[in-house]
Amino acid sequence: MIQIFDCEQGSADWFACRAGIPTASKFATVMAKGEGKTRSKYMRQLAGEIITGEPMESFTNGHMDRGKTLEDEARETYAFIHDADIRRVGFIRNGDKGASPDSLVGDEGGLEIKTALPDIQIERLVSGKLPPEHKAQVQGNIWISGREWWDFVSYWPKLPMLTVRVFRDDIYIANMSAEIDAFNAELAELVERIRNCDRRGEVLRNQLVQSVLAG
């Protein structure tokens, strides 16, 4: 079931919505066969959220704050150029997975905005294609939201804006779904293993207390 949460991204409510589940921005990490350590670290982070009820540590800096400002500029520019009906949402949850879209567009689409330094923006403009490192996130957004297409926007002030429309790739999404299911199964096993450690520790503590009282 698709659930849409109209909370501010980065807020306490947003962290609560996404706690303990893989999200589209990390789907590439989940699917990366040659990045076992990165995948394992992400799994441990989610396990920590589930067990402690606390979100992964997050921080902001000047670069990130500027990125948010540029994202707003790109969104407004996109809406003006395409005369698009855009809707900002906080989080979309679909079962045990989710996504934080930059915007929903009309009834069938969505928007993913990336700001890029001039050299990267020029490289993307020359290519005119979706950068492969963002494919998992964009297709993940389509999958999670149940929509048909997603516009990838790359932006930097004083340079042309790149917009690439990406349509649903059902074969890719089927493979992604299998990978996410496997990841979630491993995550559940890890959480249970850690909780069992805690239960065994509690038993030992109780036995020690009983021994002291009896002595």
N, C-alpha and C positions, 0 to 999 in steps of 0.2 A: 504494500500500500504506500502510495506517495503522499508524504506530509510536507507542507510548505510552512516554514516558520518565518514570520516577519519581524525578526529581531535585528539589531545592529551587529554587523560582523565585527568580531573582536570584543563583544560585550560578554558579561557573565552568562547571559541566557544563550548566546551563541556557542560558548564553550560547552555548556550543558547539553545542547542539542547534539553535538558532534562527539561527545566523550565516548571513548572506547570502541569506535567503529572506523574502518578505513574510509577515507574520503578521496574524491576524484583527484585532488592535487597530488596525492601520493599513490595513485594507481600504478604509475610507471615504476615506482619503487617496489610495489607488491609483485609486479609482473617481471621485474628484471632478474633474469636467470643468473647473470654473472655478478650480481651485487648482493650476495648472501648476507654479508655483515650489515649492510644498510637495511635490508629487508628485516633482518632479525632485530636490529635496533628499533625500527618502527614498531614491530610486534611487541617488544618489551615496553615501549612507551605506552601503547594502547592498553596493555595488560596492567600497567601501573595506574592508568586512569580508571579502569574498571575496579581494581581492588581498593584503591585509596579514595576514589571519588573526587580526585583532584585533577585538573587539566595539566597537560604537558606544559612545562615552563615556557612562557612566551615573553618577548620583549619587543620594543620598538626603538628605532633610532632615527636620526635625521634623514637618512637615505630612504627608509621605509615610509616616513611621513610625506616626503616629497613624492614618492611613488603613488600614494593615495590621492594626492592633489592632482597629479598628472592623469590618474585613472579617471577622476571626475571630469577633467577636461576632455579626455578621449570619449567618454560616454556621451557628453553633451554634443561633441562634434559629430559622433556617429548618428545620434538621434536626429540632428539637424540635416545631415547629408542624406540620410535614408528616409527621413520623415517617418521614423520608427516609433511605434508604441512600446516603450520599454517600461519594465517594472522591476524595481530593486527588491530583492528578498534576502533574508539572512542566511537561511539554510534549507536544503531539501533533503529529506530522509526517505529512503526507500528500503525498508527492512533493516538489515544489518550493514548498511552502507549509506553514504551520503555525499553531498556536494554543496559548495558555496558559490553559486553562480554570480558573475558580476552584474548580470541582469537577465531577465526573461524578455523575449521580444515577441509581441503579438501572442497568438495561440499555439504556434508551432516551433518557435525558435528560441535561441538564447544568445548570450554574448560573453565572450572571454576576452579580457583586455590585458595586454602585456605592454609595459613601457620598456623601451629599448634605447640604450645609448646610441649616438648617431652612427657609429660604424656598424653596429648590429642591425639597426633599422635599415641602413642602406643595403646591407647584405640580404635582408628579408625582402626589401622592395625589388631587388634584382631577381630574386628567386620567384617571388609571387606565389609561394606555396605555404601551406601550414608547416612550420618547423617540426621535424619528426619528434623532437623531445616533448612537444605539447600534444601529441596525438592521443595519448592515453587519457589525459585530463579532459580534452574536448569530447572525445567519444564517451568518456565516463559521464560527463555532464549530460549528454544526450540520453544515455542509458538511464541514469538516475531520475531524470526529469520526465522521461517518456516522450520527449519531443523528437522532431524530425530533422532539424538542422541546428547548427550553431555557427555564429559568425566569430571568427578569430580576428581580433584587432590588435595590431602592433602600432605603437604611437611614440613619437618624440616631437616636441614643439619645433616649429620651423622646418620640419621635414614632412613630406606627404604621409598620410596615414594609410596603412595597409589593412585591407579587409578581405579575408578569405572565408567564403561560405563552405562549411563542411557538413556533408549529409551523413545520415545514420549509416554505419557499416555493420550490418547484422552479423557477419562472420567474425569480425574483430570483436564485437561486443559479446558474442557467444564464448569466445576464448577468454575474454576478460572476466566474464561471469564465473567461469570455471576456476580461474586463478584466484578470484576474490573469495569464492566459496572455500577453496582449499586453505587460503590464508586464515579465514575466520574459524575454520575447524581447528587449525593449529593454535590459533589464539585462545580458543576456548579450552583446549588441552593445557596450555601453559598456565592460564588463570587457575584452573582446577588443581594443577600440580603445586602452585604456590600456596593456594588456600589449604591444601592438604598438609603442607609444611607447617602452616600456622596452627592447624588443628592438632597435629602431632606435638607441637611445642606446648600447646595448652594442656594436653593430656599429661605431658611430663611435668609441667608446672604444678598441676593439681596433685599428681602423685607425690611430688616433693613436699607440698604443703601438708598433705595427709600424713606423710612420714614424719615430718617435724612435729605435728600435733600429737601423733601417736607416741613419739619418743619422749 
